[in-house]
Amino acid sequence: MKKRSINSYRKSLSYEELERRRWFGQSLRERRKKKGLSLKTVAERANISEYALADIENGRVSADLQVIHKKIMRAIDQESMVIL
C-alpha cells in the first residue's frame, strides 16, 4: 500500500473537519496556558508524547476526541488536585 503524505491526507478532509481540529486544538492550548502548564507537563500527565499533543494543539492530528480530550483535560486540571 502506498503511503499518503500529510498534505494529501489533509486535502481529503472537509473544511468543517479542519476547522473542528483547529478549534479543538486552540481551546486545549488556551486552557493549558491559562493554567500555566507546559506542553511537556500536560503530555506526561496525559501519557501521550509532546509531539502528539503539539500536533493536536496545531490541528494537524485528529484525536479520538472522547478519549484524548478526557486524558488531556484531566492532565490540565490535575494541578488543582495536587495536595501540597
Number of C-alpha atoms within 10 A of each C-alpha: 3 4 6 9 9 10 9 9 10 15 11 8 10 10 11 9 13 17 12 14 21 19 15 19 22 16 13 20 20 12 14 20 13 10 13 11 16 14 18 15 14 24 20 15 17 21 13 15 15 17 12 14 24 17 15 21 23 17 20 17 18 17 18 9 11 8 9 17 15 13 17 21 16 15 19 25 15 13 14 8 8 7 5 3
